[in-house]
Amino acid sequence: MNQIPAGNHAQLWAEDNRPPLPKTGSEREILTAFLDWHRQTFELKCSGAPVRALSEKRIPPSGLSLHGLVRHLAGTERWWFRMQFAGEDVPHLYYSDDDPDQDFDDLDGDVEAAFEVWRAECERSREIVAAAPSLAATGTHFASGEPISLRRILVHMTVEYARHNGHADLLRERIDGATGY
């Protein structure tokens, strides 16, 4: 997976080393490949941008920034895979009932550290998916108390990344005109 080089955001776009998406395979292989492809796409969209620009909200009146998106995606990984599916008792990232939008609003802190948190959450999510006996395995949907399948979570997360990759593309274009991936 491409990594944003620590302290080296001067280059424009990193080389695209994403593996091609499979045309055949098991349902798990296809779903996890698409989710990982979208994770890598997000990282590529952020690669090479100046660190200071990652926290800038460049599309008013939207409060989105690339820094906010990486925080949001880290929290989303944790929420769906660790908290709802695996039932882990871990705190929310960048969220509280008093301040539900802190992932986007409170951009204090190191951008590189936010990417490390996101990468760690993605890795933990992959471990949880790999350990699950099947895509039909369920966790508990917090809002309804009903079961939610790993299959549903994988589809939801792919859609989540696809939507935010579109946001990231627009934000990156406003930073330096770079588009693609």
N, C-alpha and C positions, 0 to 999 in steps of 0.2 A: 504494500500500500504506500502511495506517495505520502510523505510527511512534509509538513511545512518546516523547512530548515530553521532551527533556532537561531534567531538574530540575523537571518539572511532573507530579507523580503525585498531586496533590490531587484532581483531578477523578475521578469514579467511572469510568464506561465511556466510551470514545471512541466517536464516531459510527461506525457500521458502514458502511464504504464498499467492502466486498467486492463485486466484480462477481458477478452471478448465474452459477451453474454452467451450462455449455453443455449443451443437450439433444441437439445434433448437432455433428459436426465430425470431424476425423481422430483417429485413436487418440492421436497425440502431443498434439494440442490438448486432448483430453479428459483425458488423464493429467496433463499439466502444469497444466491449470486446477484439477483436484482437489487436486494437491499444493500449488499456490500458495494455494488457498482454505484449506487446513489450516494453512499457514504463517501466513497472515493471522489465522486464528482464534486460533492460539496467542498472537500478539502482542496481539490484542484482549483475551484473557483476562488478560493481564498489565497492560494499560493502566489507569492511574489508581490502581493500588495504591501505598501508601506504599513508598518505596524500601527502608526497613529491613525491611518485611514480606516482600519478595520472597525474602529469604535465610532466613526462618524456616521451620523444619520443623514444620508444624502438624498433621500426622496421624500421631502415634506409633502403632506403632513404626516406621513408614516414615521413611526418611531423605530423602524428597523435599522439594524446595522449588522455587519458580518460578525462582529464580536457578540452582539446580542443573539444572533442566530446560532452560533456555536454553543453558547450557554443554554439556549432553549433546547437544542438537539441533545445535549448532554443530559439535561433534565428529563427529556422525553424518553431517551433510552432507559434511564434509571426507572422512571415511572412505569413504563409498560413491561419491561423484561424483569427487572429485579423486584419491584414492589407488587405489581398486579399479577404477573405470571408466577414468579418464583416465591412470592410471599416473603421476601426478605424484609426485615425490620431495619430499614436504613432511612436517614432523613432525606427530605426533598433537597434538591439542588436549586438554588436561585428561585425559591418560591416560599411564600408563607401566606396564610389566610389574610393577614394584614397587608401584605404587599405581593399580590399574585403575579404582577408583571415585572418583578425585579430582574428576571433573566434579560429582558430587553431594556429596562430603564436604568438599572444600577450597574453601570459599566466600569466601576472602580476595579482595580486589579489588573494583573498582567494578562495580556491577550494570549501569550504563549502558554501560560498556566491553564487558561480556559481550554485551549486545544488539548493539552495533556489530560485534563479531566474528561473531556469528550472522548478522546482515544481510549482512555481506561474504561469508560462506560460502554463504548462499542465493543471492546474486548470482552468485558464481563457478559454483555448481551450474547455474543457469539458462544461463549462457554455455556450459558444457560440453554441456548437453542441446541447446541451439540449434545448436551446431556439429556434433553427431553426424549422420552421414549417414542413419541410420535407427534405429528402436527395436531392431532386431535386432543393431546394433553391440555388440561385447562388450569387456569388460575382463577382468581375471583375479581370480577370487575367491581371496583370500589363504589362507583356511583349507584349501581343497581343491586350489587350483591350476587349477581348471577355469574355462572361460569363463563369464561372467555377462553377460546382456544388459542393455542400458539399460532395456528394457521391464520386466524383473524388478526392477531397482533402483527405478524410478519407482513400481511397485506397492508394493514393500517400504517405501519412504519415506512413501508416503501412509498405509499402515497404522501406521507408527511415529508419525507425527504424530497420527493419530486416537486412538491409545492414550494418548499423552501429553497430548492435549487433554482427555481425560477426567480424567487426574490433575490437570491445571491447573485444571479446573473445580472439583474438590473442594478444592484448595488455596486458590483464590480465594474460594470460599464461606466457608472457615474464616477468611480474613483480614477480610472485611467484609460477608459475606452476599451478595455479587454473584454472580449466575449468568447463564448464557446464552451465546449465540454458539455 
